[in-house]
Amino acid sequence: MTFDSRRRRLAAGLVLSGLASRGARAAGKTLLRISTPAVPDDWHAKMWTVFKDTLEQSAPGEFEVQVNLNAALFKQGAEPAAMARGNLELASISAFDIAKLLPEFSIFTAGYMLRDPQHQQKVFNGPIGDEMFKRVSDKLGVTVLATAYLGTRQVNLRDVRKVTTPADLKGVKLRMPGSKEWLFLGQALGATPTPLAFGEVYLGLKTGTIDGQDNPLPTVRAAKFYEVTKQLVLTSHLVDGLFIAVADTTWNAASPAQRQKLKAAAQAAARYNNDHRIQEEAQLVEFFKQQGLQVTTPDVAAFRHAVQQAYAASEQAKAWPQGMLGRINGTS
């Protein structure tokens, strides 16, 4: 073989190699691994199907979306670290997860910061959300795309009692999750917060180890707490949420058009979740009445004032951005 023929064959090989490379890039998809602790029947699981379907319609062939339910990929709370390492592209993270690394975000773990799901969306979809989510990106390396409604926590009592203000919960052994943040909330509500594992709550209510517990209404039904309680007090003391977030490495690598499509898919997923969860909560009030529970509504304004006063004087509040409480309260 002559030198010229070898050179021609080498040149042809390079051309073919380049074509193959460009073809591989054209055929390639951006991998989006999603981790969630939600079970299949939960609206928070179903919303990821909406995300996937919406993205496939708006950006066909651009992304490979893999939804991992039941904390099968990462345990709950481990998602932010996995996203920072590059092992995970998307997740729904809680305010409590964020506050561990960004103390000023703990304002959204406090009781009565948000009045209802509508107020929640207005706060996070406005200037406050823009400001706080930028802090999240700077500190955690994730970009929040949408806010999903997790549920509104209510007080569920073993025995019927008149509850109008926090003073009426004095002496009530109210089960709370074991962290100091949760126990502070129980104390701020006027009760005697009692730490107890979730799996022990049903028996604790049945035997009287605890006098009550707090959870969103769907959890009360799913755990069958209505079988061992007699009253629901609609304190609505914590409007909880989950934040659909994407790793900044993925977000920064996406084109402007892809970013727009990712955000639109996340917002469609959040709307789907929010609409169905709000509807479910409204239906559950009647369900619990049919199960024989008394459903009462206290002086929520009195509860809100007492709880916010307790938080304002707490160590947690020292980390909150100056004036943020007033801005949240003033959002309508």
Secondary structure, DSSP 8 states (H G I E B T S, - for coil): --HHHHHHHHHHHHHHHHHHHHHHHHH--EEEEEE----TTSHHHHHHHHHHHHHHHHSTTTEEEEEE-TTSSS-TT-HHHHHHHTS-SEEEEEHHHHHHH-GGGGGGGSTTSS-SHHHHHHHHTSHHHHHHHHHHHHHHSEEEEEEEEEEEEEEEESS----SSGGGGTT-EEEE-SSHHHHHHHHHTTSEEEE--GGGHHHHHHHTS-SEEEEEHHHHHHTTGGGS--EEEEEEEEEEEEEEEEEHHHHHHS-HHHHHHHHHHHHHHHHHHHHHHHHHHHHHHHHHHHTT-EEE---HHHHHHHHHHHHHTSSGGGGS-TTHHHHHHH--
